[in-house]
């Protein structure tokens, strides 16, 4: 999930299979500060314009228009989705218009100070709209669950429902293209909670980017102050090095960064050097291949909790290291240690 941050708002693309629960995730994101851009609604608006209706009629015949000149959506759907070439023809007309409208609305949202935007797009990947997004989220559910939801929601026959489902992409299509997968085989409340946790995690990550930028700026100022000795004089008192013998021993024997060990001491504290040594023993007992982010999370939350998070594609892409921490208390601890470690690196580097 570590991507170079572009200027402008965070844009999250949301997609998924019919009956999976995409509308519930939309609700969760909008409750947490995201501006919703609904591609289906935008498509309907565009198809009310005379020039768009004229282009569609030229491509699919005047019978797609009702007597009052408005669009007969059922007739258009029957023609446009009758075969792949016809679908490509429809996409060739509508997709460029939708993308242009999305760009216009994103610019307007940014001008109004909006920092988070959700693009609800059923054909996010097929249309190429995913290339406009910083993060992609897909909502999936088992076929049996989706079938029951569609029957209850739309009041259609089972045969019609299965035809709709068969026309959509399989799970693997979404999993290889998405940054996050939400699986919704439970209740709406459970999905709503998961969606809210993900939305908060994404906005927190963005906020952390600002904190990181601020930390970097402060670091530059402090490096300049180092020339006069003021930086060292002040910050070595704010960030002292305790239990130096224990830290040096663990660093040399186990290859741990001294600055990280000092940051843990400062963040967590210890009543004695012996107690701190016991805490460091936890670090060296962790699994091989873990990065510092995962290592600190396991140190704080415990192996069982991290093992559970590593099994969820929303938090780990390889099952070895975390790309996000779902528990806020653990996440705050890791952030605090890593920020303190940067300062230790700056004021005590040789």
C-alpha positions as CSV (number, residue, x, y, z in Angstrom):
1,X,0.0,0.0,0.0
2,X,3.0,2.3,0.0
3,X,2.4,4.4,-3.0
4,X,3.7,7.8,-4.0
5,X,1.1,10.3,-2.9
6,X,-0.2,12.4,-5.7
7,X,-1.6,15.9,-5.2
8,X,-5.4,16.1,-4.9
9,X,-7.9,14.1,-3.0
10,X,-7.7,10.4,-2.2
11,X,-9.8,8.6,-4.8
12,X,-11.1,5.1,-3.9
13,X,-12.8,2.9,-6.6
14,X,-15.5,0.6,-5.4
15,X,-16.9,-2.3,-7.4
16,X,-18.2,-5.9,-6.9
17,X,-20.6,-8.5,-8.0
18,X,-24.4,-7.9,-8.1
19,X,-25.9,-8.9,-4.7
20,X,-22.6,-8.7,-2.9
21,X,-23.5,-5.6,-0.9
22,X,-21.7,-2.7,-2.6
23,X,-24.4,-0.2,-1.5
24,X,-23.7,-1.0,2.1
25,X,-20.0,-0.3,1.7
26,X,-21.0,2.9,-0.1
27,X,-23.0,3.9,3.0
28,X,-20.0,3.1,5.3
29,X,-17.6,5.3,3.3
30,X,-20.0,8.3,2.9
31,X,-20.6,8.2,6.7
32,X,-16.8,8.6,7.1
33,X,-16.3,11.7,5.0
34,X,-16.1,10.3,1.4
35,X,-17.9,12.2,-1.4
36,X,-19.8,9.7,-3.5
37,X,-19.6,9.8,-7.3
38,X,-22.1,7.1,-8.6
39,X,-21.1,6.1,-12.1
40,X,-24.6,4.5,-12.8
41,X,-26.3,7.8,-11.8
42,X,-23.8,9.8,-13.9
43,X,-24.5,7.5,-16.9
44,X,-28.3,8.1,-16.5
45,X,-27.7,11.9,-16.4
46,X,-25.5,11.8,-19.5
47,X,-28.1,9.7,-21.4
48,X,-30.6,12.5,-21.0
49,X,-28.5,14.9,-23.1
50,X,-29.6,15.4,-26.7
51,X,-26.2,14.9,-28.2
52,X,-25.7,11.6,-26.3
53,X,-29.2,10.3,-27.3
54,X,-28.4,11.1,-30.9
55,X,-25.1,9.2,-30.8
56,X,-26.8,6.2,-29.2
57,X,-29.7,6.3,-31.7
58,X,-27.2,6.4,-34.6
59,X,-25.3,3.4,-33.2
60,X,-28.3,1.2,-32.1
61,X,-31.3,2.5,-34.1
62,X,-34.0,5.0,-33.4
63,X,-36.1,2.3,-31.7
64,X,-34.1,2.8,-28.5
65,X,-35.9,6.1,-28.1
66,X,-39.4,6.5,-26.7
67,X,-42.1,8.6,-28.3
68,X,-41.1,11.6,-26.2
69,X,-37.5,11.3,-27.3
70,X,-36.2,10.0,-24.1
71,X,-34.2,6.7,-23.8
72,X,-35.8,3.4,-23.7
73,X,-33.3,1.8,-21.3
74,X,-34.6,-1.8,-21.6
75,X,-34.4,-1.6,-25.4
76,X,-30.9,-0.2,-25.3
77,X,-29.8,-2.9,-22.8
78,X,-31.3,-5.6,-25.0
79,X,-29.4,-4.4,-28.0
80,X,-26.1,-3.4,-26.3
81,X,-25.7,-6.5,-24.3
82,X,-26.8,-9.0,-27.0
83,X,-23.2,-9.7,-28.0
84,X,-19.7,-8.5,-27.0
85,X,-19.3,-6.3,-30.1
86,X,-22.4,-4.4,-29.3
87,X,-21.3,-3.9,-25.7
88,X,-18.0,-2.5,-27.0
89,X,-19.9,-0.1,-29.2
90,X,-21.9,1.2,-26.2
91,X,-18.7,1.5,-24.1
92,X,-17.0,3.4,-26.9
93,X,-19.7,6.0,-26.7
94,X,-20.3,6.2,-22.9
95,X,-17.0,5.5,-21.2
96,X,-15.1,8.6,-22.5
97,X,-18.1,10.7,-21.5
98,X,-18.3,9.2,-18.1
99,X,-14.5,9.6,-17.5
100,X,-14.7,13.3,-18.6
101,X,-17.6,13.9,-16.2
102,X,-15.8,12.2,-13.4
103,X,-12.7,14.3,-13.9
104,X,-14.9,17.4,-13.8
105,X,-16.6,16.4,-10.6
106,X,-13.3,15.4,-8.9
107,X,-11.9,18.8,-9.8
108,X,-15.0,20.5,-8.3
109,X,-14.8,18.4,-5.1
110,X,-11.1,19.3,-4.8
111,X,-11.9,23.0,-5.3
112,X,-14.4,22.7,-2.5
113,X,-11.7,21.3,-0.1
114,X,-12.9,17.6,-0.3
115,X,-10.1,15.2,0.5
116,X,-11.8,11.8,0.0
117,X,-13.8,10.6,-3.0
118,X,-15.5,7.3,-3.6
119,X,-16.1,6.2,-7.2
120,X,-19.0,3.6,-7.2
121,X,-18.4,1.9,-10.5
122,X,-19.9,-1.6,-11.3
123,X,-17.5,-1.9,-14.3
124,X,-14.5,-0.2,-12.6
125,X,-11.9,-2.4,-14.2
126,X,-13.6,-3.2,-17.5
127,X,-14.1,0.5,-18.2
128,X,-10.5,1.6,-17.2
129,X,-11.9,3.9,-14.5
130,X,-9.7,2.1,-12.0
131,X,-6.7,4.0,-13.5
132,X,-8.2,7.2,-12.0
133,X,-8.2,5.6,-8.5
134,X,-5.5,5.5,-5.7
135,X,-7.1,2.5,-4.1
136,X,-9.5,-0.2,-5.4
137,X,-12.0,-2.0,-3.2
138,X,-14.1,-5.0,-4.3
139,X,-17.1,-6.5,-2.5
140,X,-17.6,-10.2,-3.0
141,X,-20.0,-12.9,-1.7
142,X,-20.7,-16.6,-2.4
143,X,-23.0,-17.4,-5.3
144,X,-25.6,-18.9,-2.9
145,X,-25.7,-15.8,-0.8
146,X,-25.9,-13.4,-3.8
147,X,-28.6,-15.5,-5.4
148,X,-30.9,-15.2,-2.4
149,X,-30.2,-11.5,-2.0
150,X,-31.0,-10.8,-5.7
151,X,-34.3,-12.8,-5.5
152,X,-35.3,-10.9,-2.4
153,X,-34.3,-7.5,-3.6
154,X,-35.4,-7.5,-7.3
155,X,-38.4,-9.9,-7.2
156,X,-37.3,-11.8,-10.3
157,X,-37.2,-15.5,-11.1
158,X,-34.2,-17.7,-10.1
159,X,-33.4,-18.3,-13.8
160,X,-33.2,-14.5,-14.4
161,X,-31.1,-14.0,-11.3
162,X,-28.6,-16.8,-12.4
163,X,-28.4,-15.2,-15.9
164,X,-27.4,-11.9,-14.3
165,X,-24.8,-13.6,-12.1
166,X,-23.3,-15.6,-15.0
167,X,-22.7,-12.4,-17.0
168,X,-20.4,-11.1,-14.2
169,X,-16.8,-11.6,-13.5
170,X,-15.6,-14.4,-11.1
171,X,-14.0,-13.7,-7.8
172,X,-10.4,-14.1,-9.1
173,X,-11.0,-11.2,-11.6
174,X,-11.5,-8.9,-8.6
175,X,-8.9,-10.3,-6.2
176,X,-6.0,-9.8,-8.5
177,X,-6.9,-6.2,-9.4
178,X,-8.0,-4.9,-6.0
179,X,-6.1,-3.4,-3.0
180,X,-8.8,-4.5,-0.6
181,X,-11.5,-7.3,-0.7
182,X,-14.5,-7.2,1.5
183,X,-16.3,-10.6,1.7
184,X,-19.9,-10.3,2.6
185,X,-21.4,-13.6,3.5
186,X,-22.8,-12.4,6.8
187,X,-25.2,-9.6,7.9
188,X,-25.5,-6.1,6.7
189,X,-24.3,-4.8,10.1
190,X,-21.1,-6.9,9.9
191,X,-20.3,-5.5,6.4
192,X,-21.1,-2.0,7.5
193,X,-18.7,-2.3,10.3
194,X,-16.0,-3.7,8.0
195,X,-16.6,-0.9,5.5
196,X,-16.3,1.8,8.2
197,X,-13.1,0.3,9.5
198,X,-11.6,0.3,6.1
199,X,-12.7,3.9,5.4
200,X,-11.2,5.0,8.7
201,X,-8.0,3.1,7.9
202,X,-7.7,4.8,4.5
203,X,-8.3,8.3,5.8
204,X,-5.9,7.7,8.7
205,X,-3.3,6.6,6.2
206,X,-3.8,9.8,4.3
207,X,-3.7,11.9,7.4
208,X,-0.5,10.1,8.4
209,X,1.0,11.2,5.0
210,X,0.5,14.8,6.1
211,X,2.1,14.0,9.5
212,X,5.0,12.3,7.7
213,X,5.4,15.4,5.5
214,X,5.3,17.6,8.6
215,X,7.8,15.4,10.4
216,X,10.1,15.6,7.3
217,X,9.9,19.3,7.3
218,X,10.6,19.6,11.0
219,X,13.6,17.2,10.5
220,X,15.0,19.5,7.9
221,X,14.7,22.5,10.2
222,X,16.2,20.6,13.0
223,X,19.2,19.5,10.9
224,X,19.9,23.1,10.1
225,X,19.7,23.9,13.8
226,X,22.2,21.1,14.4
227,X,24.9,23.5,13.1
228,X,24.5,25.7,16.2
229,X,24.2,22.7,18.5
230,X,20.7,23.7,19.6
231,X,19.1,20.7,18.0
232,X,21.3,18.2,19.9
233,X,21.1,20.2,23.2
234,X,17.3,20.2,23.2
235,X,16.4,16.9,21.6
236,X,18.8,14.7,23.5
237,X,17.1,15.8,26.6
238,X,13.7,15.1,25.1
239,X,14.8,11.7,23.7
240,X,17.4,10.3,26.1
241,X,19.0,6.9,25.6
242,X,18.2,4.6,28.6
243,X,19.6,1.1,29.3
244,X,22.4,1.6,26.7
245,X,24.3,-1.6,27.6
246,X,21.2,-3.7,27.1
247,X,20.3,-2.0,23.9
248,X,23.8,-2.3,22.5
249,X,24.0,-6.0,23.4
250,X,20.6,-6.8,21.7
251,X,21.5,-4.7,18.7
252,X,24.8,-6.4,18.1
253,X,23.7,-9.9,18.8
254,X,20.4,-10.0,17.0
255,X,20.8,-7.2,14.3
256,X,18.1,-5.0,15.7
257,X,18.3,-1.3,15.1
258,X,19.4,0.6,18.2
259,X,17.1,3.5,17.4
260,X,14.1,1.2,17.3
261,X,14.9,-0.2,20.7
262,X,15.4,3.2,22.2
263,X,12.1,4.3,20.6
264,X,10.3,1.3,22.2
265,X,11.8,2.2,25.6
266,X,10.6,5.8,25.3
267,X,7.2,4.9,24.0
268,X,6.4,2.0,26.4
269,X,8.7,2.6,29.3
270,X,10.2,0.0,31.7
271,X,10.7,-0.1,35.5
272,X,14.2,-1.7,35.2
273,X,16.8,-2.8,32.8
274,X,15.9,-6.4,33.5
275,X,12.3,-5.8,32.6
276,X,13.3,-4.1,29.4
277,X,15.5,-7.1,28.5
278,X,12.5,-9.3,28.9
279,X,10.6,-7.1,26.5
280,X,13.3,-7.3,23.9
281,X,13.3,-11.1,24.2
282,X,9.8,-10.8,22.6
283,X,11.2,-9.1,19.5
284,X,13.8,-11.8,18.8
285,X,11.2,-14.6,19.2
286,X,9.2,-13.3,16.2
287,X,9.0,-15.1,12.8
288,X,11.7,-14.6,10.1
289,X,11.0,-12.3,7.2
290,X,8.9,-9.7,9.1
291,X,9.5,-6.0,8.4
292,X,9.6,-3.5,11.3
293,X,5.9,-2.6,10.9
294,X,4.8,-6.2,11.4
295,X,7.4,-6.9,14.0
296,X,6.2,-4.0,16.2
297,X,2.6,-4.9,15.7
298,X,3.2,-8.5,16.9
299,X,5.3,-7.2,19.8
300,X,2.4,-5.0,21.0
301,X,-0.7,-7.1,20.1
302,X,0.7,-10.6,20.3
303,X,1.3,-13.4,17.8
304,X,-2.3,-14.7,17.8
305,X,-3.8,-11.3,16.8
306,X,-1.2,-10.7,14.1
307,X,-1.6,-14.2,12.7
308,X,-5.3,-13.5,12.3
309,X,-4.7,-10.2,10.6
310,X,-2.1,-11.8,8.2
311,X,-4.8,-14.2,6.9
312,X,-7.0,-11.3,5.8
313,X,-6.1,-9.9,2.3
314,X,-7.4,-6.5,3.5
315,X,-4.4,-6.3,5.9
316,X,-1.7,-8.5,4.2
317,X,-1.0,-9.3,0.6
318,X,1.6,-12.0,1.3
319,X,0.6,-13.5,4.6
320,X,4.0,-12.6,6.1
321,X,3.9,-8.8,6.5
322,X,1.1,-6.4,7.3
323,X,0.2,-3.5,5.0
324,X,-2.4,-2.1,7.4
325,X,-3.2,-2.7,11.1
326,X,-6.9,-3.0,11.9
327,X,-6.6,-2.4,15.7
328,X,-6.4,1.3,16.4
329,X,-4.5,0.9,19.7
330,X,-1.8,-1.2,18.1
331,X,-1.6,1.1,15.1
332,X,-1.1,4.1,17.3
333,X,1.7,2.3,19.2
334,X,3.5,1.3,16.0
335,X,3.2,4.9,14.6
336,X,4.6,6.4,17.8
337,X,7.6,4.0,17.9
338,X,8.4,4.6,14.2
339,X,8.2,8.4,14.6
340,X,10.4,8.3,17.7
341,X,12.9,6.1,15.9
342,X,13.3,8.7,13.1
343,X,14.2,11.3,15.7
344,X,16.7,8.9,17.4
345,X,18.3,8.3,14.1
346,X,18.7,12.0,13.5
347,X,20.0,13.1,16.9
348,X,22.3,10.1,17.6
349,X,23.6,9.1,14.2
350,X,27.4,8.9,13.9
